[in-house]
Amino acid sequence: MLAAALFWFAWTTYPTVHWIVPVIATVFFSTGSFFLFQRIWTFLVTAYPKYAVSVMAVNTTARSLLAAAFPLFTNQSKCR
């Protein structure tokens, strides 16, 4: 679902395509991301049942740190 939504979004970002089409693709991407995170959390709790709370805390902290640092490594787009 994630790959299909990304391809759908990439192929519909032209000015000739109506704006709602890429927005619909992001709905499918968000749904796929949600299911992926649920599977990861379930695996981590199942793999480390004794340390489930710590595993979830580390997962959330690492994900938040990566989300905060990721914009630092991107190029700034210039508005025309």
C-alpha positions in Angstrom: 0.0 0.0 0.0 2.9 2.4 0.8 4.7 1.9 -2.5 1.5 2.1 -4.5 0.5 5.3 -2.8 3.9 6.9 -3.3 3.9 6.0 -7.0 0.3 7.4 -7.3 1.4 10.6 -5.6 4.5 11.0 -7.7 2.6 10.5 -11.0 -0.2 12.9 -10.1 1.8 16.0 -9.0 1.6 17.7 -12.4 -0.3 21.0 -12.7 -2.7 19.5 -15.2 -4.0 16.9 -12.7 -6.7 18.0 -10.3 -5.4 18.8 -6.8 -7.6 16.2 -5.1 -5.9 13.2 -6.8 -2.6 13.5 -4.9 -4.5 14.3 -1.7 -6.3 11.0 -2.1 -3.0 9.2 -2.6 -1.7 10.7 0.7 -4.7 9.1 2.5 -3.6 5.7 1.3 0.0 6.5 2.3 -1.1 7.5 5.8 -3.2 4.3 6.1 -0.3 2.2 5.0 2.1 4.0 7.4 -0.3 3.5 10.3 -0.5 -0.3 9.6 3.2 -0.5 9.3 3.8 1.2 12.6 1.2 -1.1 14.2 3.0 -4.2 12.9 6.4 -2.9 14.2 5.0 -2.1 17.6 3.4 -5.6 17.8 6.6 -7.3 16.8 8.6 -5.3 19.4 6.3 -6.2 22.2 6.1 -9.8 21.1 9.9 -10.1 20.7 10.8 -8.4 24.0 7.8 -9.1 26.4 9.8 -8.5 29.6 11.0 -5.1 28.4 8.0 -4.0 26.4 7.6 -0.6 28.0 11.3 0.2 27.5 11.2 -1.0 23.9 8.2 1.2 23.2 9.9 4.2 24.9 13.1 3.7 22.9 11.1 3.3 19.6 9.1 6.5 20.2 12.2 8.5 21.3 14.2 7.3 18.3 11.4 8.0 15.9 10.9 11.5 17.3 14.6 12.3 17.2 14.8 11.2 13.6 11.7 13.3 12.7 13.2 16.3 14.4 16.6 15.9 12.7 15.4 14.9 9.2 14.6 18.5 8.0 18.2 19.5 8.9 19.5 17.3 6.0 17.1 18.4 3.3 17.6 21.1 0.7 15.7 24.3 1.1 13.4 24.9 -1.9 13.3 28.4 -3.2 9.9 30.0 -3.9 9.6 31.8 -7.2 
